[in-house]
Amino acid sequence: MTQRGPARLAPYTPGVNISRRMAMSVGAALLVSLSACASGDESRDTVTVTASSEATASAAPATASAADARVIEHAGNRYRVVTLPLEQWDLRVQWPDADGTMLRDLLEVETDIEVATNAGIFSDDLTPGGLLVADGEERRPLNLSDGGGNFHLMPNAVFAVRDDGTAEVTESHAFDPAAGAALTQATQSGPALLLDGEVHPEFTEGSTNLAVRNGVGVSPDGETVYLAISLSLTNLWDFAGLFAEELGVEDALYLDGDISTLWVAGDGEPGPLDGPYAGIITARER
């Protein structure tokens, strides 16, 4: 994709995340259609939200995070993006509860977490759809099988962190856990948004398949991780463009859709729709 000028950045004002806005908008006009993570695909139902004034307010924020959390505009949409240099941030993939984890429960126990987002698509039984490695332990194996839904919209990919302080997004069939430095964290999801700078071949510019979406990208040198979530409904083509054109990312991975959240310390307590998740990407300051 053609590289554009510098990203249009604005400081992020802490407030409710997408999922919490949905929950608090019940008193106003709210229509939410949520499909199961495992069965969702490019044709699945999307989310329509009409927020009340209360949906833009939040409780008094907790201590703000040191994380660089900003709003970036791209192709008429707004995205929250958190930039995490790995020399400063300890990224982990966590799956503490086999029955699924509510984000607020994890944050209550592990108070040093400053950034958190759902780690990827999971099955109806709240197990990860593919590879999940937590602190060097393989909790679920790599999944190279065919199937339906976004996870199997090939190519899909693995987001991984290694003990040399680098990260990667690698196409699943090409991923080698033994290549290079020791693998410490990983999550597999799909579809891949970008691989080697190329947009997924199934994405369509101008697609009307709109939803809340979150994803992860890695800088070309592998030293910085970007977590992103749309603050408005977006298609996969534009979401991939955010990473390529605004962040200079060549490899990025779609994590999930309507159920997604991207929490940063200072946002307040996560809401009842922030989970349960089968895997959460967390960041702590080193």
C-alpha positions as CSV (number, residue, x, y, z in Angstrom):
1,M,0.0,0.0,0.0
2,T,1.2,3.5,-0.7
3,Q,2.8,5.2,2.4
4,R,1.1,8.4,3.4
5,G,2.2,11.3,5.5
6,P,2.5,11.2,9.3
7,A,-0.4,9.8,11.3
8,R,-3.0,12.3,12.5
9,L,-2.7,11.8,16.2
10,A,-4.8,13.2,19.1
11,P,-4.4,12.4,22.8
12,Y,-6.9,9.9,24.0
13,T,-9.3,11.1,26.6
14,P,-9.9,8.2,29.1
15,G,-13.5,7.0,29.1
16,V,-15.6,4.0,28.5
17,N,-14.5,1.5,25.9
18,I,-16.6,0.3,23.0
19,S,-18.1,-2.7,24.9
20,R,-19.0,-0.5,27.9
21,R,-20.6,2.1,25.7
22,M,-22.8,-0.6,24.3
23,A,-23.9,-1.7,27.8
24,M,-24.7,1.8,29.1
25,S,-26.6,2.7,26.0
26,V,-29.5,0.4,26.8
27,G,-31.5,3.4,28.1
28,A,-31.2,5.0,24.7
29,A,-31.6,3.6,21.2
30,L,-29.3,0.5,21.2
31,L,-29.3,-2.4,18.7
32,V,-26.6,-5.0,19.3
33,S,-26.3,-8.1,17.2
34,L,-23.5,-10.4,18.5
35,S,-22.6,-13.6,16.8
36,A,-20.4,-16.3,18.3
37,C,-16.7,-15.7,17.9
38,A,-16.0,-19.1,16.4
39,S,-18.7,-18.9,13.7
40,G,-18.3,-15.3,12.7
41,D,-17.1,-14.5,9.2
42,E,-17.0,-11.7,6.7
43,S,-20.8,-11.9,6.2
44,R,-21.8,-12.0,9.8
45,D,-24.1,-9.5,11.4
46,T,-22.7,-6.2,12.6
47,V,-23.3,-3.9,15.5
48,T,-25.4,-0.7,15.3
49,V,-25.1,1.7,18.2
50,T,-26.9,4.9,19.0
51,A,-25.4,6.2,22.2
52,S,-27.1,8.3,24.8
53,S,-25.3,11.2,26.5
54,E,-24.6,8.9,29.4
55,A,-22.6,6.6,27.2
56,T,-19.9,9.2,26.7
57,A,-19.3,9.7,30.4
58,S,-17.4,7.5,32.8
59,A,-16.6,7.3,36.5
60,A,-13.6,9.2,37.7
61,P,-10.6,7.6,36.1
62,A,-7.9,5.7,38.0
63,T,-4.3,6.7,37.8
64,A,-3.4,7.2,34.1
65,S,-1.1,4.7,32.4
66,A,2.3,5.6,31.0
67,A,1.3,3.8,27.8
68,D,1.1,5.9,24.6
69,A,-2.7,5.6,23.9
70,R,-3.9,7.8,21.2
71,V,-6.8,8.2,18.7
72,I,-5.8,8.0,15.0
73,E,-8.1,8.9,12.1
74,H,-8.0,6.8,9.0
75,A,-10.4,6.6,6.0
76,G,-13.1,8.4,7.9
77,N,-12.9,6.2,11.0
78,R,-11.4,6.7,14.4
79,Y,-9.2,4.1,16.1
80,R,-7.6,3.8,19.6
81,V,-4.0,2.8,19.2
82,V,-1.6,1.8,22.0
83,T,2.1,1.9,21.1
84,L,4.3,-0.5,23.1
85,P,8.1,-0.5,22.6
86,L,9.2,-3.9,23.9
87,E,12.2,-2.4,25.7
88,Q,9.8,-0.5,27.9
89,W,6.8,-2.9,28.1
90,D,6.5,-6.6,29.1
91,L,3.9,-8.2,26.9
92,R,2.2,-11.4,27.8
93,V,-0.5,-13.7,26.5
94,Q,-2.6,-14.9,29.5
95,W,-5.3,-17.5,29.8
96,P,-5.7,-17.9,33.5
97,D,-9.2,-19.5,33.6
98,A,-10.1,-22.5,31.3
99,D,-13.7,-21.4,31.6
100,G,-13.0,-18.0,30.2
101,T,-11.7,-14.8,31.9
102,M,-13.6,-11.6,32.6
103,L,-11.2,-8.7,32.1
104,R,-12.2,-7.0,35.4
105,D,-11.5,-10.2,37.3
106,L,-7.9,-10.4,35.9
107,L,-7.2,-6.8,36.6
108,E,-8.4,-7.2,40.2
109,V,-5.9,-9.9,40.8
110,E,-3.0,-8.5,38.7
111,T,-2.9,-4.9,39.5
112,D,0.3,-4.1,37.6
113,I,-1.4,-4.6,34.2
114,E,-1.6,-1.3,32.4
115,V,-2.9,-2.4,29.0
116,A,-5.1,-5.3,28.1
117,T,-7.0,-6.6,25.0
118,N,-8.6,-9.9,24.0
119,A,-6.1,-12.2,22.5
120,G,-7.9,-13.6,19.5
121,I,-10.8,-15.7,18.2
122,F,-12.0,-18.6,20.4
123,S,-14.4,-21.5,20.3
124,D,-17.8,-21.8,21.8
125,D,-16.3,-23.8,24.7
126,L,-14.1,-20.8,25.5
127,T,-10.9,-22.4,24.3
128,P,-8.5,-20.5,21.9
129,G,-9.1,-21.2,18.2
130,G,-5.4,-22.0,17.7
131,L,-1.9,-21.7,19.2
132,L,-1.6,-20.0,22.6
133,V,1.7,-19.8,24.4
134,A,1.8,-18.2,27.9
135,D,5.2,-17.6,29.5
136,G,6.9,-20.2,27.4
137,E,4.2,-22.9,27.9
138,E,2.2,-24.1,25.0
139,R,-1.4,-24.1,26.2
140,R,-3.0,-24.9,22.8
141,P,-1.3,-26.2,19.7
142,L,-1.0,-24.5,16.3
143,N,-4.2,-25.0,14.2
144,L,-3.6,-25.4,10.5
145,S,-7.0,-27.0,9.7
146,D,-9.6,-25.7,7.2
147,G,-12.9,-24.4,8.5
148,G,-15.4,-21.6,8.5
149,G,-15.4,-18.2,10.1
150,N,-12.8,-15.4,10.4
151,F,-10.2,-17.6,12.0
152,H,-10.1,-19.8,8.9
153,L,-10.1,-17.0,6.4
154,M,-6.7,-17.9,5.0
155,P,-4.1,-16.7,5.4
156,N,-4.3,-16.4,9.2
157,A,-1.3,-15.8,11.4
158,V,0.4,-16.0,14.8
159,F,1.4,-13.0,16.9
160,A,4.5,-14.0,18.9
161,V,6.9,-12.5,21.4
162,R,10.4,-14.0,21.9
163,D,12.9,-13.7,24.7
164,D,15.3,-11.4,22.8
165,G,12.8,-8.6,23.1
166,T,11.3,-8.8,19.6
167,A,7.8,-9.6,18.3
168,E,6.4,-10.9,15.0
169,V,3.2,-11.6,13.1
170,T,3.9,-14.6,10.9
171,E,1.6,-16.6,8.5
172,S,0.5,-19.7,10.4
173,H,2.0,-22.3,8.0
174,A,5.3,-20.5,8.0
175,F,5.5,-20.0,11.8
176,D,8.3,-21.9,13.4
177,P,8.3,-21.7,17.2
178,A,11.9,-22.9,17.3
179,A,13.2,-20.4,14.8
180,G,15.3,-17.6,16.4
181,A,15.1,-16.7,20.1
182,A,13.0,-18.8,22.5
183,L,9.3,-18.3,22.1
184,T,7.7,-16.8,25.3
185,Q,4.2,-15.6,24.2
186,A,1.9,-16.4,21.2
187,T,-1.6,-16.2,20.0
188,Q,-3.0,-17.4,16.7
189,S,-6.0,-15.7,15.0
190,G,-7.3,-14.8,11.7
191,P,-7.5,-13.4,9.2
192,A,-4.1,-11.8,8.8
193,L,-4.6,-8.2,8.0
194,L,-1.2,-7.6,6.5
195,L,1.7,-10.0,5.6
196,D,4.9,-8.5,4.1
197,G,3.0,-5.3,3.5
198,E,0.3,-6.9,1.4
199,V,-3.4,-6.7,2.4
200,H,-5.3,-10.0,2.8
201,P,-6.4,-11.1,-0.7
202,E,-10.1,-11.5,0.4
203,F,-10.5,-8.0,1.7
204,T,-12.5,-5.6,-0.5
205,E,-12.1,-1.8,-0.5
206,G,-15.4,-0.2,0.3
207,S,-16.8,-3.3,1.9
208,T,-20.1,-2.7,3.8
209,N,-19.3,-5.5,6.3
210,L,-18.8,-3.1,9.2
211,A,-18.1,-4.0,12.8
212,V,-16.0,-3.1,15.9
213,R,-12.6,-4.7,15.3
214,N,-9.4,-5.1,17.2
215,G,-5.9,-6.2,16.1
216,V,-2.2,-6.3,16.7
217,G,0.7,-5.2,14.5
218,V,4.5,-5.2,14.8
219,S,7.0,-2.7,13.5
220,P,9.3,-3.9,10.7
221,D,12.2,-4.1,13.2
222,G,10.1,-6.2,15.6
223,E,10.8,-3.9,18.5
224,T,7.4,-2.2,18.8
225,V,3.9,-3.7,19.1
226,Y,0.7,-1.8,18.2
227,L,-2.6,-2.7,19.7
228,A,-5.6,-1.1,18.0
229,I,-9.4,-1.1,18.2
230,S,-12.0,0.8,16.1
231,L,-14.0,3.5,17.9
232,S,-16.5,3.3,15.0
233,L,-17.7,0.5,12.8
234,T,-15.1,-0.3,10.1
235,N,-14.4,-2.9,7.5
236,L,-11.3,-5.1,7.3
237,W,-9.8,-3.3,4.3
238,D,-9.7,0.0,6.2
239,F,-8.5,-1.7,9.4
240,A,-5.6,-3.1,7.5
241,G,-4.9,0.3,6.0
242,L,-4.7,1.8,9.5
243,F,-1.7,-0.4,10.3
244,A,0.0,0.0,6.9
245,E,-0.6,3.6,6.1
246,E,-0.7,5.3,9.5
247,L,1.7,3.1,11.6
248,G,4.1,1.9,8.9
249,V,3.4,-1.8,9.9
250,E,4.0,-4.6,7.3
251,D,2.6,-7.5,9.4
252,A,-0.7,-7.3,11.4
253,L,-3.3,-9.7,12.7
254,Y,-7.0,-9.4,13.2
255,L,-7.9,-10.5,16.8
256,D,-11.7,-10.3,17.0
257,G,-14.8,-8.2,16.3
258,D,-17.9,-7.1,18.3
259,I,-16.8,-8.5,21.6
260,S,-13.5,-6.8,21.6
261,T,-12.0,-4.3,24.1
262,L,-8.8,-2.4,24.5
263,W,-8.3,-1.3,28.1
264,V,-5.7,1.1,29.4
265,A,-5.1,2.0,33.0
266,G,-7.1,5.1,33.8
267,D,-10.2,3.9,31.9
268,G,-11.9,2.7,35.0
269,E,-13.2,-0.7,35.7
270,P,-14.0,-2.9,32.7
271,G,-17.7,-3.6,32.1
272,P,-19.8,-6.7,32.0
273,L,-19.3,-7.2,28.3
274,D,-15.5,-7.2,28.6
275,G,-15.3,-11.0,28.6
276,P,-15.2,-13.8,29.1
277,Y,-12.2,-14.2,26.9
278,A,-10.0,-17.3,26.1
279,G,-6.8,-15.4,26.1
280,I,-5.9,-11.8,26.9
281,I,-2.8,-9.8,25.8
282,T,-1.5,-7.8,28.7
283,A,1.3,-5.2,29.0
284,R,3.2,-4.1,32.1
285,E,5.8,-1.4,32.3
286,R,9.3,-2.9,32.9
